[in-house]
Amino acid sequence: MELQFITHYTDRYSYFDSACMALKGGCRWIQLRMKDASEAEITREALRILPLCREHGAACCRACGATFILDDRVALVGLLGADGVHLGKNDMPVDEARKILGKQFIIGGTANTIEDVRRLHQAGTDYIGCGPFRFTTTKKNLSPILGLDGYRNIVATMKQEHIELPIVAIGGITCDDIPAIMQTGVSGIALSGTILRADSPAEETHRILEEIRKYRTYK
């Protein structure tokens, strides 16, 4: 995973618009996050965005499409044909979700500390969204800010303990932050606001991907 785009509704863009522009810019991992929405609202948006994801495969595998995951709503994953789910600290526990979904679906979990990472690894998560890097207005009830040192310490401890999971940095990240963050050893970046505030979200997505790829040697 290089870049995960997390949908966000703004005065300018709908959830569908935001996903469409990220995909157009080359992003191949979309998380539909509609925290306070009803099941019907999420279903409506998912059924619009999912076909777009299926149309936007990687250059080496167009048939595979882009990965599409839901935030929180485990029960909707199989019903809507999503690829998986991302679970925050206050959502369903990963091990419980795994019992429901089985091994064929992706399950991501949110971490802020190495203790969170250990717990998620034990529970069987497939990747970790780790943050926040800095303050962000797109998420309520933020955990303590990590900064670069936070990522360095978590990644170093994961290596020492042989915890092999993709770790994705998230939280108030801009394109200018990417070189330093990637050099901490994280696997990728998750973004929302930085892309949607740009004059051209699709072009900004492409620029961010190019920046991430310069540092993909850091695993």
C-alpha positions in Angstrom: 0.0 0.0 0.0 1.4 3.4 -1.0 -1.5 5.7 -0.5 -4.8 5.2 1.2 -7.4 7.9 0.5 -10.0 8.4 3.1 -13.2 9.9 1.7 -14.4 13.2 3.3 -17.4 15.4 2.6 -16.7 19.1 2.1 -18.5 22.2 0.9 -17.0 21.5 -2.5 -17.0 17.7 -2.8 -19.2 14.8 -2.0 -17.9 11.4 -0.8 -18.3 10.2 -4.4 -16.5 13.2 -5.9 -13.6 12.8 -3.5 -13.1 9.1 -4.3 -13.4 9.8 -8.0 -10.7 12.4 -7.9 -8.3 10.3 -5.8 -8.7 7.4 -8.2 -8.2 9.7 -11.2 -4.9 10.8 -9.6 -3.7 7.3 -9.3 -4.7 6.2 -5.8 -5.5 2.5 -5.7 -6.8 2.2 -2.1 -10.0 4.0 -1.1 -11.6 3.9 2.4 -15.2 5.1 2.6 -15.4 6.8 5.9 -18.9 8.2 6.9 -18.8 8.0 10.6 -22.1 9.5 11.5 -24.1 8.3 8.5 -26.9 5.8 8.4 -26.6 2.3 6.9 -28.7 3.4 4.0 -26.5 6.4 3.3 -23.3 4.3 3.4 -24.8 1.7 1.2 -25.8 4.3 -1.4 -22.4 5.9 -1.5 -20.6 2.5 -1.5 -22.6 1.2 -4.4 -21.6 4.3 -6.4 -17.9 4.2 -5.5 -17.3 0.5 -5.7 -17.7 0.3 -9.5 -15.2 3.2 -9.9 -12.7 1.2 -7.8 -13.2 -1.9 -10.0 -12.5 0.2 -13.1 -9.2 1.6 -11.7 -6.8 -1.3 -11.4 -3.0 -1.0 -11.2 -1.2 -0.8 -14.5 0.1 -4.4 -14.1 -3.3 -5.8 -13.2 -6.3 -3.8 -14.5 -8.7 -6.6 -13.7 -8.0 -6.4 -10.0 -9.2 -2.9 -9.6 -8.5 -0.5 -6.7 -9.0 -1.8 -3.1 -12.2 -0.5 -1.5 -12.7 -0.8 2.2 -15.4 0.5 4.6 -14.7 2.3 7.8 -16.3 0.5 10.9 -19.3 -1.2 9.2 -18.3 -4.9 9.4 -21.8 -6.1 8.6 -21.9 -4.3 5.3 -18.6 -5.5 3.9 -19.8 -8.8 2.4 -23.2 -7.5 1.5 -21.8 -4.6 -0.6 -18.8 -6.5 -2.1 -16.2 -4.4 -0.4 -12.6 -5.7 0.0 -12.5 -5.2 3.8 -13.0 -2.9 6.7 -10.9 -0.5 8.8 -11.6 -0.5 12.6 -10.9 2.3 14.9 -10.1 2.0 18.6 -13.8 2.3 19.5 -15.1 0.1 16.8 -15.6 -3.7 16.8 -12.5 -5.6 18.0 -10.4 -7.0 15.1 -10.5 -10.6 16.4 -14.3 -10.4 16.5 -14.5 -8.9 13.0 -12.2 -11.7 11.7 -14.5 -14.3 13.0 -17.3 -12.7 11.1 -15.5 -11.9 7.9 -13.0 -14.8 7.7 -9.6 -14.6 6.1 -10.7 -13.5 2.7 -11.4 -9.9 3.7 -8.9 -7.2 4.6 -9.1 -5.9 8.2 -7.1 -2.8 9.2 -6.8 -1.4 12.7 -5.9 2.0 14.2 -2.9 2.3 16.5 -1.3 5.1 18.5 1.2 3.2 20.6 3.3 0.1 20.3 0.9 -1.6 22.8 -1.8 -1.0 20.2 0.3 -2.5 17.5 1.0 -5.6 19.6 -2.7 -6.0 20.3 -3.7 -5.6 16.7 -1.0 -8.0 15.5 -2.2 -10.6 18.0 -5.8 -10.1 16.9 -4.9 -10.8 13.2 -5.1 -7.4 11.6 -3.7 -7.1 8.0 -2.4 -3.5 8.3 -2.2 -0.7 10.8 -3.2 2.9 10.4 -0.9 4.7 12.8 -1.3 8.3 14.0 -2.0 11.1 14.3 1.2 12.6 12.9 -0.1 16.0 13.8 -3.4 17.7 14.6 -6.2 17.1 12.1 -9.7 18.5 11.9 -11.1 15.5 10.0 -11.2 13.2 13.0 -12.8 13.7 16.4 -11.3 12.6 19.8 -7.7 12.6 18.5 -5.1 10.3 20.3 -1.8 11.9 21.4 0.3 13.3 18.5 3.1 11.0 17.3 5.4 13.2 15.2 8.4 11.7 13.5 9.9 10.3 16.7 6.7 8.4 17.5 6.9 6.6 14.1 10.6 5.9 14.5 10.1 4.3 17.9 7.1 2.2 16.8 8.8 1.0 13.7 12.0 0.2 15.5 10.2 -1.8 18.2 8.2 -3.7 15.5 11.4 -4.8 13.9 12.9 -5.8 17.2 9.8 -7.9 18.0 9.5 -9.3 14.5 6.1 -7.8 13.9 5.7 -7.7 10.2 2.7 -5.6 9.3 2.3 -2.7 6.9 2.1 0.5 8.9 0.4 3.5 7.3 1.0 7.0 8.7 -2.1 9.2 9.1 -3.2 12.5 10.6 -2.7 16.0 9.2 0.0 15.0 6.7 1.0 17.2 3.8 3.0 16.4 0.7 6.0 18.2 2.2 5.9 15.9 5.2 6.2 12.7 3.1 10.0 12.4 2.7 10.6 12.6 6.5 7.7 10.3 7.4 8.6 7.7 4.8 12.2 7.6 6.1 10.9 6.6 9.5 10.2 3.2 8.0 6.4 3.3 7.5 4.9 1.5 4.6 2.6 4.2 3.3 0.5 7.3 3.9 -3.2 7.9 4.4 -4.7 11.2 3.5 -7.9 13.1 3.1 -7.8 16.9 3.7 -4.5 17.6 2.0 -5.8 16.2 -1.3 -9.3 17.8 -1.1 -7.9 21.3 -0.2 -5.8 21.3 -3.3 -6.8 23.3 -6.4 -6.7 20.1 -8.3 -7.2 17.0 -6.1 -6.4 14.6 -8.8 -3.1 16.3 -9.6 -2.3 16.6 -5.9 -2.9 12.8 -5.6 -0.5 12.1 -8.4 2.1 14.4 -6.9 1.8 12.7 -3.5 2.1 9.3 -5.0 5.3 10.3 -6.9 6.8 11.6 -3.6 5.9 8.4 -1.7 7.5 6.2 -4.5 10.8 8.0 -4.1 11.1 6.5 -0.6 9.6 3.0 -1.1 12.9 1.4 -0.2 12.1 2.2 3.4 9.9 -0.8 4.6 
